[in-house]
Amino acid sequence: MKGKDWQDWQTRKTRRPRRIEQATSVELGFPIAWVLIGALSGLLVIGLIGLGVVNIVRKQAITPTPTAIPGLAPTQPIADATQAPAATPTIPPVVTLEPTPTPTLTPSPVPVAPTELTIGGYARVVNTGGNGVSVRAGPGTNNARISVAAEDSLVLLLDGPRQDENQEDYIWWFVRDEEEIEGWTVQEFLEPSLPPPDAE
């Protein structure tokens, strides 16, 4: 080769070969955030497995039983401060309440008026035509009138029955009226009665 051809060949020979395009960045098949999450998850799983093994080993450890010393009362063993007590759920018992029986109301007995006059009982003044009955100093019409017990009033019977002093057909009772006056009055104007509500 001569002349110009040789120079061209030399020039070509000394030329730098074409640059190979270099990749400016390497693309990964998945983002780096997923790699970090996976690594943290793996560490967490390994840590949990380690804790489980430690707990199993602790539970299998034999706790020495202290020997009893003569003359001393046994005490409760001291719990290991490092071992947390196992939480056991307690289910409260179901309480069944007995139904409260409904009390049956017993009606109050209705007081019944007595049928005859008795000492310590009460009598109502009746059949006087609204005039009332005389209360006398003795069992006879010849005794002085002390008071008059009003119609429909109550008297307390203190003594009796007693025959009339004058041999008349009257039967007498010694009574105390509502004004606390005591004397004798005729039976035919008295009717057995219940005591007043405020009587003791």
Short mmCIF file of the C-alpha atoms (twelve columns), coordinates in Angstrom:
data_MODEL
# 
_entry.id   MODEL 
# 
loop_
_atom_site.group_PDB 
_atom_site.id 
_atom_site.type_symbol 
_atom_site.label_atom_id 
_atom_site.label_alt_id 
_atom_site.label_comp_id 
_atom_site.label_asym_id 
_atom_site.label_seq_id 
_atom_site.Cartn_x 
_atom_site.Cartn_y 
_atom_site.Cartn_z 
_atom_site.pdbx_PDB_model_num 
ATOM 1   C CA . MET A 1   0.000    0.000   0.000   1 
ATOM 2   C CA . LYS A 2   1.346    3.344   -0.884  1 
ATOM 3   C CA . GLY A 3   0.650    6.911   -0.470  1 
ATOM 4   C CA . LYS A 4   -2.797   7.934   0.555   1 
ATOM 5   C CA . ASP A 5   -4.113   4.448   1.013   1 
ATOM 6   C CA . TRP A 6   -1.442   3.664   3.514   1 
ATOM 7   C CA . GLN A 7   -2.157   6.787   5.520   1 
ATOM 8   C CA . ASP A 8   -5.841   5.998   5.590   1 
ATOM 9   C CA . TRP A 9   -5.095   2.539   6.833   1 
ATOM 10  C CA . GLN A 10  -2.787   3.880   9.538   1 
ATOM 11  C CA . THR A 11  -5.368   6.430   10.545  1 
ATOM 12  C CA . ARG A 12  -8.017   3.719   10.857  1 
ATOM 13  C CA . LYS A 13  -5.661   1.549   12.831  1 
ATOM 14  C CA . THR A 14  -4.875   4.286   15.328  1 
ATOM 15  C CA . ARG A 15  -8.478   5.263   15.736  1 
ATOM 16  C CA . ARG A 16  -10.093  4.239   18.977  1 
ATOM 17  C CA . PRO A 17  -12.613  1.501   18.703  1 
ATOM 18  C CA . ARG A 18  -16.229  2.393   19.143  1 
ATOM 19  C CA . ARG A 19  -17.267  2.726   22.712  1 
ATOM 20  C CA . ILE A 20  -19.557  0.127   24.040  1 
ATOM 21  C CA . GLU A 21  -22.529  1.778   25.534  1 
ATOM 22  C CA . GLN A 22  -22.404  1.231   29.216  1 
ATOM 23  C CA . ALA A 23  -25.554  0.904   31.145  1 
ATOM 24  C CA . THR A 24  -25.910  3.894   33.384  1 
ATOM 25  C CA . SER A 25  -28.169  2.146   35.829  1 
ATOM 26  C CA . VAL A 26  -28.900  -1.378  36.821  1 
ATOM 27  C CA . GLU A 27  -32.602  -2.111  37.152  1 
ATOM 28  C CA . LEU A 28  -33.573  -4.490  39.836  1 
ATOM 29  C CA . GLY A 29  -36.412  -6.942  39.487  1 
ATOM 30  C CA . PHE A 30  -38.149  -5.515  42.640  1 
ATOM 31  C CA . PRO A 31  -37.824  -2.346  44.716  1 
ATOM 32  C CA . ILE A 32  -35.339  -2.115  47.610  1 
ATOM 33  C CA . ALA A 33  -38.186  -1.328  50.087  1 
ATOM 34  C CA . TRP A 34  -39.484  -4.893  49.706  1 
ATOM 35  C CA . VAL A 35  -36.012  -6.256  50.456  1 
ATOM 36  C CA . LEU A 36  -35.908  -4.261  53.695  1 
ATOM 37  C CA . ILE A 37  -39.425  -5.371  54.735  1 
ATOM 38  C CA . GLY A 38  -38.517  -8.994  54.083  1 
ATOM 39  C CA . ALA A 39  -35.318  -8.688  56.132  1 
ATOM 40  C CA . LEU A 40  -37.175  -7.093  59.087  1 
ATOM 41  C CA . SER A 41  -39.888  -9.767  58.943  1 
ATOM 42  C CA . GLY A 42  -37.266  -12.481 59.021  1 
ATOM 43  C CA . LEU A 43  -35.568  -10.913 62.058  1 
ATOM 44  C CA . LEU A 44  -38.939  -10.628 63.829  1 
ATOM 45  C CA . VAL A 45  -39.754  -14.298 63.208  1 
ATOM 46  C CA . ILE A 46  -36.329  -15.372 64.455  1 
ATOM 47  C CA . GLY A 47  -36.748  -13.230 67.593  1 
ATOM 48  C CA . LEU A 48  -40.172  -14.737 68.360  1 
ATOM 49  C CA . ILE A 49  -38.852  -18.263 67.929  1 
ATOM 50  C CA . GLY A 50  -35.969  -17.426 70.283  1 
ATOM 51  C CA . LEU A 51  -38.379  -16.105 72.938  1 
ATOM 52  C CA . GLY A 52  -40.478  -19.250 72.665  1 
ATOM 53  C CA . VAL A 53  -37.447  -21.453 73.193  1 
ATOM 54  C CA . VAL A 54  -36.361  -19.401 76.233  1 
ATOM 55  C CA . ASN A 55  -39.836  -19.715 77.820  1 
ATOM 56  C CA . ILE A 56  -39.895  -23.485 77.254  1 
ATOM 57  C CA . VAL A 57  -36.462  -23.851 78.847  1 
ATOM 58  C CA . ARG A 58  -37.567  -21.741 81.852  1 
ATOM 59  C CA . LYS A 59  -40.677  -23.809 82.424  1 
ATOM 60  C CA . GLN A 60  -38.667  -27.031 82.371  1 
ATOM 61  C CA . ALA A 61  -36.136  -25.736 84.902  1 
ATOM 62  C CA . ILE A 62  -36.462  -27.521 88.231  1 
ATOM 63  C CA . THR A 63  -37.135  -25.273 91.196  1 
ATOM 64  C CA . PRO A 64  -35.369  -26.588 94.311  1 
ATOM 65  C CA . THR A 65  -37.702  -27.308 97.226  1 
ATOM 66  C CA . PRO A 66  -36.392  -25.802 100.478 1 
ATOM 67  C CA . THR A 67  -36.003  -28.248 103.311 1 
ATOM 68  C CA . ALA A 68  -38.063  -27.636 106.421 1 
ATOM 69  C CA . ILE A 69  -36.168  -26.332 109.443 1 
ATOM 70  C CA . PRO A 70  -37.390  -27.825 112.736 1 
ATOM 71  C CA . GLY A 71  -39.222  -25.321 114.909 1 
ATOM 72  C CA . LEU A 72  -40.141  -22.975 112.069 1 
ATOM 73  C CA . ALA A 73  -43.550  -22.832 110.434 1 
ATOM 74  C CA . PRO A 74  -43.529  -23.404 106.681 1 
ATOM 75  C CA . THR A 75  -44.089  -20.320 104.587 1 
ATOM 76  C CA . GLN A 76  -45.231  -19.676 101.071 1 
ATOM 77  C CA . PRO A 77  -42.415  -19.990 98.507  1 
ATOM 78  C CA . ILE A 78  -41.188  -16.665 97.177  1 
ATOM 79  C CA . ALA A 79  -42.097  -16.286 93.544  1 
ATOM 80  C CA . ASP A 80  -39.324  -15.633 91.081  1 
ATOM 81  C CA . ALA A 81  -39.359  -11.917 90.324  1 
ATOM 82  C CA . THR A 82  -38.183  -12.505 86.769  1 
ATOM 83  C CA . GLN A 83  -40.943  -14.929 85.958  1 
ATOM 84  C CA . ALA A 84  -44.206  -13.236 85.198  1 
ATOM 85  C CA . PRO A 85  -47.257  -15.126 86.512  1 
ATOM 86  C CA . ALA A 86  -49.202  -16.816 83.790  1 
ATOM 87  C CA . ALA A 87  -52.472  -15.053 83.271  1 
ATOM 88  C CA . THR A 88  -55.297  -17.537 83.430  1 
ATOM 89  C CA . PRO A 89  -58.666  -16.232 82.397  1 
ATOM 90  C CA . THR A 90  -61.285  -16.677 85.086  1 
ATOM 91  C CA . ILE A 91  -64.845  -17.114 84.000  1 
ATOM 92  C CA . PRO A 92  -67.283  -15.798 86.594  1 
ATOM 93  C CA . PRO A 93  -69.820  -18.395 87.713  1 
ATOM 94  C CA . VAL A 94  -73.325  -18.085 86.396  1 
ATOM 95  C CA . VAL A 95  -75.606  -17.097 89.247  1 
ATOM 96  C CA . THR A 96  -79.143  -18.318 88.971  1 
ATOM 97  C CA . LEU A 97  -81.451  -16.223 91.089  1 
ATOM 98  C CA . GLU A 98  -84.380  -17.951 92.624  1 
ATOM 99  C CA . PRO A 99  -87.624  -16.175 91.806  1 
ATOM 100 C CA . THR A 100 -88.846  -14.181 94.751  1 
ATOM 101 C CA . PRO A 101 -92.153  -15.622 95.850  1 
ATOM 102 C CA . THR A 102 -94.935  -13.117 95.744  1 
ATOM 103 C CA . PRO A 103 -96.250  -12.750 99.259  1 
ATOM 104 C CA . THR A 104 -99.878  -13.660 99.508  1 
ATOM 105 C CA . LEU A 105 -101.832 -10.961 101.205 1 
ATOM 106 C CA . THR A 106 -103.835 -12.372 104.044 1 
ATOM 107 C CA . PRO A 107 -106.857 -10.251 104.654 1 
ATOM 108 C CA . SER A 108 -107.014 -8.694  108.088 1 
ATOM 109 C CA . PRO A 109 -109.657 -10.384 110.146 1 
ATOM 110 C CA . VAL A 110 -112.782 -8.324  110.313 1 
ATOM 111 C CA . PRO A 111 -113.575 -7.731  113.967 1 
ATOM 112 C CA . VAL A 112 -116.871 -9.194  115.012 1 
ATOM 113 C CA . ALA A 113 -118.976 -7.431  117.611 1 
ATOM 114 C CA . PRO A 114 -119.579 -9.452  120.782 1 
ATOM 115 C CA . THR A 115 -123.026 -10.947 121.293 1 
ATOM 116 C CA . GLU A 116 -123.316 -10.341 125.045 1 
ATOM 117 C CA . LEU A 117 -122.258 -7.825  127.660 1 
ATOM 118 C CA . THR A 118 -119.154 -8.812  129.649 1 
ATOM 119 C CA . ILE A 119 -116.965 -7.109  132.227 1 
ATOM 120 C CA . GLY A 120 -114.052 -5.400  130.466 1 
ATOM 121 C CA . GLY A 121 -116.038 -5.159  127.226 1 
ATOM 122 C CA . TYR A 122 -117.732 -2.165  125.642 1 
ATOM 123 C CA . ALA A 123 -121.388 -1.313  125.091 1 
ATOM 124 C CA . ARG A 124 -123.141 1.258   122.932 1 
ATOM 125 C CA . VAL A 125 -125.981 3.369   124.334 1 
ATOM 126 C CA . VAL A 126 -129.144 2.599   122.292 1 
ATOM 127 C CA . ASN A 127 -132.961 2.844   122.365 1 
ATOM 128 C CA . THR A 128 -133.136 6.101   124.348 1 
ATOM 129 C CA . GLY A 129 -134.936 8.107   121.657 1 
ATOM 130 C CA . GLY A 130 -131.926 10.442  121.467 1 
ATOM 131 C CA . ASN A 131 -132.172 11.383  125.176 1 
ATOM 132 C CA . GLY A 132 -129.272 9.251   126.465 1 
ATOM 133 C CA . VAL A 133 -129.200 6.983   129.494 1 
ATOM 134 C CA . SER A 134 -128.870 8.045   133.125 1 
ATOM 135 C CA . VAL A 135 -125.677 7.143   134.968 1 
ATOM 136 C CA . ARG A 136 -126.569 6.782   138.673 1 
ATOM 137 C CA . ALA A 137 -124.683 6.470   141.951 1 
ATOM 138 C CA . GLY A 138 -126.116 2.966   142.629 1 
ATOM 139 C CA . PRO A 139 -128.035 0.139   140.922 1 
ATOM 140 C CA . GLY A 140 -131.527 1.602   141.385 1 
ATOM 141 C CA . THR A 141 -133.654 4.494   140.242 1 
ATOM 142 C CA . ASN A 142 -133.713 5.871   143.801 1 
ATOM 143 C CA . ASN A 143 -129.948 6.757   143.499 1 
ATOM 144 C CA . ALA A 144 -128.822 10.156  142.339 1 
ATOM 145 C CA . ARG A 145 -128.161 10.748  138.665 1 
ATOM 146 C CA . ILE A 146 -124.432 11.501  138.194 1 
ATOM 147 C CA . SER A 147 -124.392 11.954  134.423 1 
ATOM 148 C CA . VAL A 148 -126.185 11.133  131.196 1 
ATOM 149 C CA . ALA A 149 -124.408 8.961   128.580 1 
ATOM 150 C CA . ALA A 150 -125.407 10.242  125.129 1 
ATOM 151 C CA . GLU A 151 -127.202 8.120   122.530 1 
ATOM 152 C CA . ASP A 152 -124.768 6.060   120.390 1 
ATOM 153 C CA . SER A 153 -121.842 6.746   122.767 1 
ATOM 154 C CA . LEU A 154 -119.611 3.931   124.062 1 
ATOM 155 C CA . VAL A 155 -119.238 2.923   127.703 1 
ATOM 156 C CA . LEU A 156 -116.761 0.521   129.308 1 
ATOM 157 C CA . LEU A 157 -118.346 -2.182  131.484 1 
ATOM 158 C CA . LEU A 158 -116.561 -2.334  134.861 1 
ATOM 159 C CA . ASP A 159 -118.948 -4.487  136.911 1 
ATOM 160 C CA . GLY A 160 -122.282 -6.248  136.675 1 
ATOM 161 C CA . PRO A 161 -124.794 -7.460  136.046 1 
ATOM 162 C CA . ARG A 162 -126.507 -6.522  139.302 1 
ATOM 163 C CA . GLN A 163 -130.166 -6.832  140.380 1 
ATOM 164 C CA . ASP A 164 -132.110 -3.653  141.126 1 
ATOM 165 C CA . GLU A 165 -131.914 -2.477  144.740 1 
ATOM 166 C CA . ASN A 166 -135.659 -1.706  144.769 1 
ATOM 167 C CA . GLN A 167 -136.627 -5.133  143.469 1 
ATOM 168 C CA . GLU A 168 -137.681 -3.644  140.152 1 
ATOM 169 C CA . ASP A 169 -137.224 -5.483  136.849 1 
ATOM 170 C CA . TYR A 170 -134.044 -3.598  135.876 1 
ATOM 171 C CA . ILE A 171 -130.561 -5.155  135.490 1 
ATOM 172 C CA . TRP A 172 -127.706 -2.717  136.168 1 
ATOM 173 C CA . TRP A 173 -124.091 -2.410  134.932 1 
ATOM 174 C CA . PHE A 174 -121.344 -0.312  136.451 1 
ATOM 175 C CA . VAL A 175 -119.864 1.676   133.528 1 
ATOM 176 C CA . ARG A 176 -117.358 4.398   132.650 1 
ATOM 177 C CA . ASP A 177 -118.564 6.799   129.937 1 
ATOM 178 C CA . GLU A 178 -116.558 8.758   127.356 1 
ATOM 179 C CA . GLU A 179 -116.093 11.614  129.842 1 
ATOM 180 C CA . GLU A 180 -114.457 9.189   132.349 1 
ATOM 181 C CA . ILE A 181 -117.519 9.380   134.684 1 
ATOM 182 C CA . GLU A 182 -118.360 6.102   136.419 1 
ATOM 183 C CA . GLY A 183 -121.784 4.987   137.618 1 
ATOM 184 C CA . TRP A 184 -124.635 2.513   137.181 1 
ATOM 185 C CA . THR A 185 -126.892 2.320   134.152 1 
ATOM 186 C CA . VAL A 186 -129.725 0.052   133.025 1 
ATOM 187 C CA . GLN A 187 -128.909 -2.939  130.791 1 
ATOM 188 C CA . GLU A 188 -131.859 -2.492  128.404 1 
ATOM 189 C CA . PHE A 189 -130.208 0.665   126.986 1 
ATOM 190 C CA . LEU A 190 -126.859 -1.058  126.345 1 
ATOM 191 C CA . GLU A 191 -125.842 -3.110  123.318 1 
ATOM 192 C CA . PRO A 192 -122.572 -5.128  123.077 1 
ATOM 193 C CA . SER A 193 -120.039 -3.289  120.879 1 
ATOM 194 C CA . LEU A 194 -116.473 -3.353  119.622 1 
ATOM 195 C CA . PRO A 195 -114.002 -1.142  121.483 1 
ATOM 196 C CA . PRO A 196 -113.257 2.290   120.039 1 
ATOM 197 C CA . PRO A 197 -110.314 2.426   117.560 1 
ATOM 198 C CA . ASP A 198 -108.113 4.322   120.004 1 
ATOM 199 C CA . ALA A 199 -108.726 1.921   122.917 1 
ATOM 200 C CA . GLU A 200 -105.535 0.250   124.229 1 
# 
